[in-house]
Amino acid sequence: MKNRIIGLILCVALLASGFAAHLFVRPEKLRVHQHLEAADKAACTDHGSDVFCTHLPLIQIETDEDIPGAPVLTETGHRTGYSTAKDGSDRIISTVKITDHQDTNNHLTDAPTMESLATIHRHGHSSRYFDKPNYKIKLVDSEGNNNDQSVMGMAAHSEWILHGPFLDKSLIRNYMWYNIGGEIMSYAPNVRFCELFLNGKYEGVYVMTETITAGKNGARLQLSVDKKDNTFSGYLLRMDRKSEDEIKNFTKYVRRMASERGINIEYPGTKNITPELTAQITKDFSAFEKSLYSYDFDSDEFGFKKTIDIDSFVDYFIINEFTCNNDAGGFSTYIYKDKDGKYRMCIWDFNNACDNYQETAMKLDDFHLIGCLWFWMLVKNDDFTHRIIDRYKTLRQGVLSDEYLNRYIDDTLAYLGDAVDRNFERWGDSFHNDELLTPKERNLHSHEEAVAQLKSFISTRAAFLDENIDVLAQYSAESRIKKFVENAN
């Protein structure tokens, strides 16, 4: 309780400070930080130690068969596809029960506070290979229709991701950075810690996460589409690995986008998309990319300034640079056009962030997003780079300060409490696996080591950015961008 009070006092202090207006974009919708706002719960005295008892929300999922989506591997480890259901489909029906008492602990035998049928399958790319996978669930009714429900206090919706921290042995990267991102940007997915039982077996600490999609009554993104007349006011795109369904956008057509990547339409989804809508969205988005990759890219009349929410791109850049988020700007990258006609970025997936990328250590003394597709041109604009510099310096006095971030880590782990121990009773073998990170010396062998690594990363990365953030201005210096400007001599 003491840590929680200190955290709340710090948040109040930030709100009262002179720069609070810059930190909280939508003060009418302040972020809910579960570890700060959850009620303290007294220990249960009416049952023995053999009864599962947790202060966290408790999820029970029941299925009649294995959940599809696991990689199917040859003897040499080559993936030939993904597992399917008995009927050949890529998802199955399950029953989802959530017990989330506000003032008392949660038990397996308690009446659930929310129950629904749901489709379920494994979710992610590299995370599908983990022993503790992620799951995507879609709440449905008995007729198979969407069954929007409020989950753990988050706004009602049918689509959710259950993120299982496995590679991230601190357990808190996604929870932490989504919440901090939600204080900085106009939207970031809401999250809640929980504990999962799958077919009666304990599966550890999970993070219930909003999917990035359209929502109702102010929830999630403000997007809409009319399938009848093929019109839209807002849509959502995802840049990721190439696929058969990717659109032929401008940067793909002119081969500016890396060949292994592609852009897919995430919203409208398969039920509402039409060939006509696909063509219109492709044309509309390509017009933005053309304006960005033109000699008029930084002009007020014809350039990107008319088409994007500049602050959204600035904040996305800062959050992902600060965390060295390896996938940002290339994979798992979401961009959407809101109802106001402006493009915005949305953060996603910090499992590989903060020097937790599997294949190699991240360089903590360099900038990473300056070479990414849209940012490669944006940083050539003087106003854009100076906005990054000024915004970073402001945030370093608040939610990106060492003090705030270290306290955030400590308070979050204090809230998780004995759930951390339960998680690693289940998954403690991962501390003996030196094949998760390359080279093997990077692998961590205890939760305490993982927390220390996260704090050390933050200190080192912030020190580099503090000293070098002004260097970004060189990328928009007149001598550097002459060939990109229409009136160059």
Secondary structure, DSSP 8 states (H G I E B T S, - for coil): -HHHHHHHHHHHHHHHSTTHHHH-S-GGG----HHHHS-------SS-TTS-EESS-EEEEEESS--S--EEE-TTS-EEEE---TTS-S-EEEEEEEE--SSS-EETTS--SEEEEEEEEEE-SGGGGSSS-EEEEEEE-TTS-B--EEETTEEEESEEEEE--SS-TTS-HHHHHHHHHHHHSS----EEEEEEEETTEEEEEEEEEE-SSB-STT-SB--EEETTTTEEE-EEEEEEE--TT----HHHHTT-S-TTEEEEEEES-TTT--HHHHHHHHHHHHHHHHHHTSTTTT-TTTSGGGTB-HHHHHHHHHHHHHTT-TTTTTSSEEEEE-TTS-EEEE----TTTTT--SSS---TTS--GGGSTTHHHHTTSHHHHHHHHHHHHHHTTTTTSHHHHHHHHHHHHHHHTHHHHHHHHHHGGGGG-TTSSSSGGG---SHHHHHHHHHHHHHHHHHHHHHHGGGGGGGG-HHHHGGGSTT--
